[in-house]
Each structure stands twice: as structure tokens, then as C-alpha cells.
């Protein structure tokens, strides 16, 4: 895979709609490396360089964008992003700052772009993802409010990395002898469990799943979509496993051809791959909680008998048996 292909794939991981370029111009074609269109409607024309050991023609790169606009290939707000394969870009930075295209061009290393993707994949808030993308568009930073807003939103969302699994546990102490003491599962163990479940689900569904955010995964064509959330076992409860199901998760699943909610349990060698249609049918019978971070539904797994699991449905409805959606995990080493 050439560097341009890799960079364009990184753009897709940031949820841009990406068109790969020809990588070299011809008499009848425009030599851009990629066109990235964000969900917000901003278009980025990318230029990929493995090194800045030589000067590049910013006029040529800017000309690509002008030709694309003239050909109505791109419309609306647009800018240029130069992606380089090395960190030492001092000469190229100076060249951009001193050019007449300084307000339309931004520069980033491939390593930094990968870091943005990792940050995005540890988030589940669409607003955070939008602000991460905003970093790649030219912004005038004489006044720093917008930059601080990006940093604050990202830090607020990403710092409690596994808040989706722990949200309900915050409401009161569990699994401890001391009143007022919370006990949470180690975040790295939760992630290992999720990785294991997604690997098994990829095989079961016949579609390798790619990470979109912390809990969201999809196939390469976005047709198969999965939300995977994990719970530890709560021995002091009438229902040993509990989860939060967020509206934005449901919206994500609804936009695919096939959508599944996967409930993982830290101490079990199975996970439960539930079609979205089954969850949708019981949403109105589930309890909801509203917090400053948003509204979510409560999901609880009960165990009426040994090795029998059901999804608790309140308000007088029968519980949902889970055995037919059980996904066996590989035996522990």
C-alpha cells in the first residue's frame, strides 16, 4: 500500500467520505491525492509527501483545488491538507507561512494523524469527533477560545474512557464492604474483553469489524454495525449485569443494513449478539435516566437459573431470553 492509500484510509477512519486521487496529474486529470468530505460539509484536498527534503509548489497544489472547484467536483467550504511522512517539517512550514496560500493550507505528519484517530476511537460523543475533525481545517487562532473548546470537549469525553460501562455503577457503591466506596473494573481488562468479543463477532457475522469509536464497530462497507458494551458481575444485585444503551448508539445501528447490540460479561465465556430490531421492540418498556451527558436506557441481564440468561424487561412485559444469541468465546489459555 502506497502512503497515499494509507493516508486516505486514515481519513475514512475519521469519518470523512474519501475519494482517492490519481496521485499524479495528467493532461486530462487533476493530480490530487485525495478528497475528504466531512459530515459537516467541509472538503479537504489532500497532498501526501514522504519527505520535505525539497521544496514543493504550493501554487500547483492550490491549483488542484481551484480546478476541482471549477469542475464542480467539490463545493462549499474547502481547504488543503498536506500530510508528510516525517516529523521534521520546519522548512515546509516556513514555506507555507510565507506564501499567499497560508490561510488555505494546513500541514500534519502521518504520526499525528494516527494520534487523532486513536483519540477519536476512544470517544463516543459525536460532538467530540466533530471537533477533532475541525483541527484539520484552517482556523485563525489569534483568539484561542475555539482551540480551548476543542481541548476541553475532547478531554471531558475521553478521560472517563469506559464511562459507558461504568455509568450506572457510579450511582451507588457495589461489590464492596464499605459504604460510599466504588469499585470499578480495570479499564485495560475491559478493553481486552471487548477486543476478544469483536474478534469472535467478526467471524460469526462474516464481516471483519473495524473500530469506529470506543464501543462502535462496523464492516468496511458500513453495512454491518455493532455496539459492544461490557459489564462486570454485580453479586449484590437481583440482576448481575447492567448496561447503559445510548440514543446515539441506536442511531448508529439504524443507519446500517444489519445492526447488533453485543452485551459482554467480564466473567463469562459467552457474549450476547442481539439484533437491533429486538432491542427496538422493548425500548419503550425500559427505564431511562437523564444526566448532564444525555439520556440513556437501562439494560439488565438476569439469571433465573444457572447458565440461563434473560434481558430484563420492566413495566409488566416478559423478559427476553438470550440463549439463541449467545456467542461462544475462545477457551482461555
KANOR-V291456 format. One record per pair of residues at least 24 apart in sequence whose ideal C-beta (glycine too) atoms are under 10 Angstrom apart, sorted by sequence separation. I is the first residue (numbers start at 1). J is the second residue. D is the distance in Angstrom with one decimal. If there is no record, write none. Layout:
((I;J;D) (I;J;D))
This chain:
((10;34;9.8) (11;35;9.2) (12;36;8.6) (14;38;8.3) (15;39;6.1) (19;43;10.0) (21;45;8.6) (23;47;10.0) (45;69;9.5) (58;82;8.9) (79;103;8.7) (80;104;5.7) (81;105;7.6) (82;106;7.3) (83;107;8.0) (84;108;7.6) (85;109;7.3) (86;110;8.3) (87;111;6.7) (129;153;10.0) (162;186;9.3) (166;190;8.9) (190;214;9.9) (202;226;9.0) (225;249;9.7) (241;265;5.2) (252;276;9.7) (253;277;9.7) (8;33;7.5) (9;34;9.8) (11;36;4.5) (21;46;7.6) (23;48;8.1) (43;68;8.4) (79;104;5.4) (80;105;4.5) (81;106;5.4) (82;107;4.8) (83;108;5.8) (84;109;5.5) (85;110;5.2) (86;111;8.7) (87;112;8.4) (128;153;5.4) (129;154;9.4) (132;157;9.9) (162;187;5.0) (165;190;6.0) (201;226;6.1) (227;252;6.9) (240;265;8.0) (241;266;8.7) (274;299;9.5) (286;311;9.3) (287;312;9.7) (7;33;7.2) (8;34;4.5) (10;36;9.7) (11;37;9.5) (16;42;9.3) (17;43;9.4) (18;44;9.5) (20;46;9.8) (21;47;8.9) (43;69;9.2) (56;82;8.0) (78;104;8.2) (79;105;7.1) (80;106;7.3) (81;107;7.6) (82;108;7.6) (83;109;7.3) (84;110;7.0) (85;111;8.6) (127;153;6.3) (128;154;5.5) (131;157;9.3) (132;158;9.8) (161;187;5.6) (162;188;9.7) (164;190;9.9) (226;252;9.4) (227;253;6.2) (241;267;9.3) (250;276;7.2) (253;279;8.3) (254;280;8.4) (286;312;8.6) (7;34;6.8) (8;35;9.2) (11;38;9.5) (16;43;9.1) (21;48;8.9) (79;106;6.8) (80;107;9.5) (81;108;6.6) (82;109;9.9) (83;110;5.9) (84;111;9.6) (108;135;8.5) (127;154;9.7) (128;155;9.4) (160;187;9.4) (161;188;9.9) (162;189;9.9) (201;228;7.4) (225;252;6.1) (226;253;8.0) (240;267;8.9) (241;268;8.6) (249;276;9.5) (253;280;8.9) (285;312;9.8) (286;313;7.2) (287;314;5.9) (4;32;9.9) (5;33;9.5) (8;36;7.9) (16;44;7.3) (18;46;8.8) (33;61;9.5) (45;73;9.6) (84;112;9.6) (108;136;6.9) (125;153;7.7) (128;156;8.1) (129;157;9.0) (162;190;5.2) (165;193;9.8) (198;226;7.3) (225;253;5.2) (240;268;9.8) (285;313;5.2) (286;314;6.5) (287;315;8.4) (4;33;4.7) (5;34;9.2) (7;36;9.6) (31;60;8.2) (32;61;8.3) (35;64;9.6) (45;74;7.2) (83;112;9.1) (84;113;9.9) (106;135;8.6) (125;154;9.1) (128;157;4.1) (161;190;8.8) (162;191;7.8) (165;194;9.2) (197;226;9.2) (225;254;8.7) (250;279;7.5) (272;301;7.6) (282;311;7.5) (285;314;5.9) (286;315;8.2) (3;33;9.0) (4;34;6.8) (16;46;9.6) (31;61;9.2) (35;65;9.5) (43;73;9.2) (44;74;9.3) (52;82;9.0) (83;113;6.3) (106;136;6.4) (123;153;9.3) (127;157;7.8) (128;158;7.1) (161;191;8.3) (198;228;6.0) (222;252;10.0) (225;255;7.2) (226;256;8.9) (249;279;9.6) (250;280;7.5) (282;312;9.7) (285;315;4.6) (2;33;9.7) (33;64;8.9) (43;74;4.5) (106;137;7.2) (123;154;7.2) (125;156;8.6) (126;157;9.9) (197;228;5.7) (215;246;8.8) (225;256;3.6) (241;272;9.5) (282;313;5.2) (284;315;8.2) (285;316;7.9) (286;317;9.5) (31;63;9.4) (32;64;4.6) (43;75;7.5) (52;84;5.9) (81;113;9.0) (106;138;5.5) (122;154;9.5) (125;157;4.4) (162;194;9.3) (197;229;9.9) (216;248;8.9) (223;255;10.0) (224;256;6.2) (225;257;8.4) (226;258;9.1) (227;259;7.9) (228;260;8.8) (229;261;7.7) (230;262;9.1) (231;263;7.2) (233;265;6.7) (279;311;8.6) (281;313;9.5) (282;314;9.3) (285;317;4.8) (11;44;7.8) (30;63;8.5) (31;64;6.4) (32;65;7.8) (35;68;7.1) (43;76;6.4) (44;77;9.8) (45;78;6.6) (47;80;6.6) (48;81;9.4) (49;82;6.4) (50;83;9.9) (51;84;7.2) (52;85;9.4) (53;86;9.0) (105;138;7.2) (106;139;8.8) (123;156;10.0) (124;157;7.4) (125;158;8.8) (195;228;9.5) (197;230;7.8) (216;249;7.1) (222;255;7.8) (223;256;5.7) (224;257;7.0) (225;258;7.1) (226;259;7.5) (227;260;7.5) (228;261;8.2) (229;262;7.4) (230;263;8.1) (231;264;7.2) (232;265;7.9) (233;266;6.6) (250;283;7.7) (268;301;9.7) (278;311;8.5) (282;315;9.6) (284;317;9.3) (285;318;10.0) (30;64;5.4) (41;75;8.8) (42;76;7.2) (43;77;7.0) (44;78;7.1) (45;79;7.5) (46;80;7.6) (47;81;7.4) (48;82;7.8) (49;83;7.3) (50;84;7.5) (51;85;6.8) (52;86;7.1) (58;92;9.5) (104;138;6.2) (120;154;9.0) (123;157;4.9) (124;158;9.3) (194;228;5.5) (215;249;7.1) (218;252;8.2) (222;256;6.2) (223;257;4.2) (224;258;4.9) (225;259;4.8) (226;260;5.1) (227;261;5.1) (228;262;4.3) (229;263;6.5) (230;264;4.2) (231;265;6.0) (232;266;4.5) (233;267;5.0) (245;279;7.0) (11;46;7.1) (25;60;8.3) (30;65;9.1) (32;67;8.7) (41;76;5.3) (42;77;5.0) (43;78;4.1) (44;79;5.8) (45;80;5.1) (46;81;5.1) (47;82;4.9) (48;83;5.0) (49;84;4.9) (50;85;4.4) (51;86;5.9) (53;88;9.4) (103;138;5.8) (119;154;6.4) (122;157;8.6) (123;158;5.4) (193;228;9.3) (194;229;8.4) (213;248;9.6) (217;252;9.8) (218;253;9.6) (221;256;9.4) (222;257;8.7) (223;258;6.6) (224;259;8.0) (225;260;7.4) (226;261;7.8) (227;262;6.8) (228;263;8.3) (229;264;6.9) (230;265;7.5) (231;266;6.9) (232;267;7.4) (233;268;8.3) (282;317;6.8) (10;46;9.8) (30;66;9.6) (31;67;9.5) (32;68;6.8) (40;76;9.7) (41;77;7.0) (42;78;7.1) (43;79;7.7) (44;80;7.2) (45;81;7.4) (46;82;7.6) (47;83;7.3) (48;84;7.8) (49;85;7.0) (50;86;7.5) (52;88;7.3) (55;91;7.6) (56;92;7.2) (65;101;9.3) (102;138;8.6) (103;139;10.0) (119;155;9.9) (122;158;5.1) (194;230;5.8) (213;249;9.7) (216;252;5.6) (221;257;8.9) (223;259;9.8) (224;260;7.9) (225;261;10.0) (226;262;5.8) (227;263;9.4) (228;264;6.4) (230;266;6.4) (231;267;9.7) (247;283;9.7) (263;299;7.0) (265;301;7.2) (281;317;9.7) (282;318;9.8) (30;67;4.9) (37;74;7.7) (40;77;9.0) (41;78;9.9) (42;79;7.3) (43;80;10.0) (44;81;4.9) (45;82;9.8) (46;83;6.1) (47;84;9.4) (48;85;7.7) (49;86;8.8) (51;88;9.0) (52;89;5.1) (54;91;9.2) (55;92;8.1) (58;95;6.8) (62;99;8.7) (103;140;7.8) (121;158;9.8) (122;159;9.6) (124;161;9.6) (193;230;5.4) (215;252;9.4) (216;253;8.8) (218;255;9.4) (219;256;8.2) (231;268;9.9) (270;307;9.3) (272;309;7.1) (274;311;7.5) (282;319;9.5) (8;46;7.3) (25;63;9.3) (29;67;9.7) (30;68;6.0) (35;73;7.1) (37;75;9.5) (51;89;9.4) (52;90;8.1) (53;91;8.6) (54;92;9.7) (57;95;10.0) (58;96;6.8) (62;100;8.5) (116;154;9.8) (119;157;9.5) (120;158;9.1) (123;161;8.9) (192;230;9.9) (193;231;10.0) (218;256;6.6) (219;257;9.3) (245;283;8.1) (261;299;8.2) (263;301;6.5) (282;320;6.4) (7;46;6.4) (25;64;7.7) (35;74;6.3) (37;76;8.8) (38;77;9.6) (52;91;5.7) (53;92;9.7) (56;95;7.6) (62;101;4.9) (65;104;7.5) (119;158;6.4) (122;161;5.6) (124;163;8.3) (190;229;9.6) (191;230;8.8) (193;232;9.6) (213;252;8.8) (219;258;8.8) (268;307;9.3) (270;309;8.4) (272;311;8.0) (281;320;8.7) (7;47;9.6) (8;48;8.5) (30;70;9.8) (49;89;9.1) (52;92;4.0) (55;95;6.3) (56;96;9.7) (58;98;9.7) (59;99;8.3) (61;101;7.8) (65;105;9.4) (118;158;9.8) (122;162;9.6) (124;164;6.3) (190;230;5.1) (212;252;7.8) (7;48;5.0) (30;71;7.5) (32;73;9.1) (37;78;9.2) (51;92;9.4) (52;93;8.6) (58;99;4.9) (59;100;8.7) (189;230;9.2) (190;231;9.4) (218;259;9.4) (230;271;8.7) (245;286;7.7) (247;288;9.8) (268;309;8.4) (279;320;8.9) (4;46;8.1) (6;48;8.6) (25;67;9.3) (32;74;9.6) (36;78;9.9) (58;100;8.3) (59;101;7.7) (62;104;6.7) (190;232;8.4) (278;320;6.7) (4;47;9.2) (5;48;9.3) (21;64;8.6) (30;73;7.8) (35;78;9.0) (49;92;7.8) (52;95;8.5) (58;101;5.0) (61;104;9.5) (62;105;7.5) (189;232;9.1) (217;260;9.6) (228;271;7.8) (245;288;9.6) (4;48;4.6) (58;102;9.1) (61;105;7.4) (244;288;9.9) (265;309;8.4) (278;322;9.8) (3;48;5.5) (4;49;9.9) (36;81;7.7) (185;230;7.9) (217;262;8.9) (228;273;9.2) (244;289;7.7) (2;48;8.6) (3;49;8.5) (4;50;9.7) (58;104;9.3) (185;231;8.7) (186;232;9.9) (215;261;10.0) (248;294;7.8) (263;309;9.1) (274;320;8.0) (3;50;5.8) (21;68;10.0) (34;81;8.8) (58;105;6.7) (185;232;4.6) (215;262;9.3) (226;273;8.0) (227;274;9.8) (244;291;9.6) (246;293;9.1) (247;294;7.1) (249;296;8.7) (250;297;8.7) (278;325;8.1) (2;50;9.5) (32;80;9.2) (33;81;9.7) (184;232;8.2) (185;233;9.7) (246;294;6.7) (247;295;6.4) (248;296;9.5) (249;297;9.7) (263;311;8.0) (272;320;9.9) (274;322;7.3) (33;82;9.5) (34;83;8.9) (165;214;9.7) (183;232;8.8) (227;276;8.6) (246;295;7.9) (247;296;7.4) (273;322;9.5) (33;83;8.2) (164;214;7.3) (165;215;8.6) (226;276;9.8) (244;294;9.8) (246;296;4.8) (247;297;8.3) (261;311;9.8) (272;322;4.7) (274;324;9.7) (275;325;7.8) (163;214;9.2) (164;215;5.7) (183;234;9.9) (207;258;8.4) (209;260;10.0) (225;276;8.3) (244;295;9.8) (245;296;6.1) (246;297;8.0) (271;322;9.9) (272;323;8.9) (273;324;9.9) (274;325;5.2) (162;214;7.6) (227;279;9.4) (244;296;4.1) (245;297;4.5) (270;322;9.0) (272;324;9.5) (273;325;5.2) (83;136;9.7) (161;214;6.7) (162;215;9.2) (205;258;7.7) (209;262;9.9) (243;296;9.1) (244;297;7.2) (245;298;7.8) (270;323;9.4) (272;325;5.0) (273;326;8.1) (19;73;8.4) (243;297;8.9) (244;298;7.0) (245;299;5.3) (271;325;8.9) (272;326;6.0) (273;327;4.9) (19;74;9.5) (52;107;9.0) (81;136;5.7) (205;260;7.4) (243;298;7.7) (244;299;7.3) (270;325;9.5) (271;326;7.7) (272;327;7.0) (81;137;8.3) (157;213;10.0) (158;214;8.7) (204;260;9.8) (242;298;6.9) (243;299;4.2) (270;326;4.6) (271;327;4.8) (79;136;8.2) (81;138;9.2) (157;214;9.7) (175;232;7.9) (242;299;6.8) (243;300;7.6) (269;326;9.8) (270;327;6.1) (271;328;8.7) (47;105;8.8) (49;107;9.5) (79;137;5.4) (80;138;8.6) (174;232;8.8) (175;233;8.5) (241;299;8.6) (242;300;4.8) (243;301;8.0) (268;326;9.1) (269;327;9.9) (270;328;5.5) (271;329;6.6) (45;104;9.5) (78;137;9.2) (79;138;5.1) (175;234;6.3) (201;260;7.6) (239;298;9.7) (241;300;7.0) (242;301;7.4) (263;322;7.9) (269;328;6.7) (270;329;6.3) (45;105;9.6) (47;107;9.6) (50;110;9.3) (77;137;7.8) (79;139;9.9) (174;234;5.2) (175;235;6.4) (176;236;9.1) (239;299;9.4) (240;300;8.6) (241;301;4.0) (242;302;10.0) (268;328;10.0) (269;329;4.9) (49;110;10.0) (77;138;9.8) (174;235;8.6) (175;236;6.5) (201;262;6.1) (239;300;3.8) (240;301;6.7) (241;302;8.4) (268;329;8.1) (269;330;8.3) (44;106;8.6) (46;108;9.9) (48;110;8.3) (167;229;9.9) (169;231;8.9) (174;236;6.1) (175;237;9.4) (200;262;9.4) (238;300;8.5) (239;301;6.2) (240;302;7.4) (241;303;8.5) (263;325;8.9) (269;331;7.2) (164;227;9.2) (168;231;8.8) (169;232;8.2) (173;236;9.0) (174;237;7.4) (201;264;9.9) (237;300;8.1) (239;302;4.6) (240;303;5.8) (262;325;9.0) (264;327;9.3) (269;332;7.3) (164;228;9.9) (165;229;6.0) (166;230;9.8) (172;236;9.9) (198;262;8.0) (238;302;7.0) (239;303;8.0) (261;325;9.6) (263;327;10.0) (164;229;5.6) (165;230;5.0) (166;231;9.4) (169;234;7.9) (197;262;6.0) (237;302;9.2) (238;303;9.7) (260;325;8.6) (262;327;7.5) (264;329;8.9) (164;230;8.7) (165;231;6.3) (166;232;9.2) (168;234;9.3) (197;263;9.3) (198;264;9.5) (234;300;9.7) (162;229;9.5) (165;232;8.0) (197;264;4.9) (204;271;9.8) (260;327;9.8) (162;230;7.9) (174;242;9.6) (194;262;8.9) (196;264;8.5) (197;265;9.8) (205;273;7.7) (231;299;8.9) (233;301;9.7) (241;309;8.2) (243;311;9.6) (122;191;9.7) (204;273;6.9) (231;300;9.2) (240;309;9.0) (11;81;9.0) (194;264;6.6) (200;270;9.4) (201;271;7.5) (229;299;8.4) (231;301;7.5) (233;303;9.5) (241;311;9.7) (242;312;8.9) (193;264;5.6) (200;271;7.1) (239;310;9.3) (241;312;9.8) (11;83;9.2) (193;265;8.6) (201;273;6.1) (239;311;9.5) (10;83;8.3) (169;242;8.1) (193;266;5.9) (196;269;9.7) (197;270;9.5) (198;271;9.4) (200;273;9.0) (239;312;5.6) (7;81;9.3) (168;242;5.3) (190;264;8.6) (192;266;9.9) (193;267;9.8) (197;271;4.6) (238;312;8.8) (8;83;9.6) (167;242;9.4) (168;243;7.7) (193;268;9.7) (196;271;8.6) (197;272;9.8) (7;83;5.0) (167;243;8.7) (168;244;6.1) (190;266;7.4) (197;273;8.8) (6;83;9.5) (7;84;9.9) (165;242;9.5) (167;244;4.6) (189;266;7.2) (194;271;9.5) (7;85;8.9) (165;243;7.4) (166;244;9.2) (193;271;8.7) (4;83;8.8) (6;85;9.3) (164;243;8.0) (165;244;8.1) (167;246;9.2) (3;83;8.2) (164;244;5.9) (186;266;10.0) (3;84;9.5) (163;244;8.8) (164;245;9.2) (185;266;6.1) (3;85;5.8) (164;246;7.2) (129;212;9.1) (129;213;7.2) (128;213;9.0) (164;249;8.6) (39;126;8.7) (126;213;9.0) (124;212;9.4) (125;213;8.6) (44;133;9.2) (121;210;9.8) (122;211;9.7) (124;213;5.0) (39;129;8.8) (40;130;6.4) (46;136;9.5) (121;211;5.2) (123;213;5.6) (124;214;5.4) (39;130;7.5) (42;133;7.9) (120;211;9.7) (121;212;7.1) (122;213;7.5) (123;214;6.6) (124;215;5.7) (38;130;8.1) (42;134;8.4) (44;136;6.3) (120;212;8.5) (121;213;5.6) (122;214;5.3) (123;215;9.9) (124;216;7.0) (40;133;7.3) (44;137;7.0) (118;211;9.8) (120;213;6.8) (121;214;6.5) (123;216;9.9) (39;133;8.1) (40;134;8.2) (42;136;8.8) (43;137;9.6) (44;138;9.9) (117;211;9.3) (120;214;9.5) (121;215;10.0) (38;133;5.4) (42;137;5.5) (121;216;8.9) (38;134;8.7) (121;217;10.0) (36;133;9.2) (40;137;9.2) (38;136;8.6) (14;113;8.2) (38;137;8.2) (165;264;8.9) (10;110;7.5) (13;113;9.3) (36;136;8.3) (7;108;9.8) (13;114;9.0) (165;266;9.3) (11;113;8.5) (14;116;6.8) (7;110;6.5) (10;113;5.2) (13;116;9.2) (14;117;6.2) (124;227;9.4) (6;110;7.4) (10;114;6.6) (13;117;4.9) (12;117;9.9) (13;118;9.7) (15;120;8.0) (124;229;9.9) (7;113;7.1) (10;116;8.5) (11;117;9.5) (14;120;6.1) (3;110;7.3) (6;113;9.7) (10;117;6.0) (13;120;7.5) (14;121;9.7) (6;114;9.6) (9;117;9.9) (13;121;7.7) (15;126;9.3) (15;129;6.5) (14;129;7.8) (15;130;9.1) (15;132;9.6) (16;133;7.5) (14;132;7.2) (15;133;7.4) (171;289;8.3) (14;133;5.9) (16;136;9.0) (171;291;10.0) (125;246;9.6) (127;248;9.9) (168;289;7.9) (170;291;9.4) (11;133;9.8) (14;136;8.0) (124;246;7.4) (126;248;6.1) (167;289;8.2) (205;327;9.5) (125;248;7.8) (204;327;5.7) (124;248;7.2) (167;291;7.8) (203;327;9.5) (204;328;9.0) (11;136;9.1) (124;249;7.8) (126;251;9.0) (126;252;9.2) (167;293;8.3) (201;327;6.4) (200;327;5.7) (203;330;9.9) (124;252;9.5) (168;296;8.9) (200;328;7.4) (201;329;9.9) (167;296;7.0) (200;329;5.4) (163;293;7.9) (168;298;7.0) (197;327;7.4) (199;329;8.8) (200;330;6.9) (167;298;9.7) (168;299;9.5) (199;330;8.2) (164;296;8.5) (168;300;9.1) (197;329;6.8) (160;293;9.5) (196;329;5.9) (196;330;7.3) (157;293;8.8) (193;329;8.9) (196;332;9.6) (156;293;9.1) (125;293;8.1) (125;294;8.7) (13;210;7.8) (15;212;7.6) (12;210;9.1) (13;211;8.3) (15;213;9.5) (13;212;8.0) (9;210;10.0) (12;220;8.9) (12;222;9.7) (9;220;9.9))
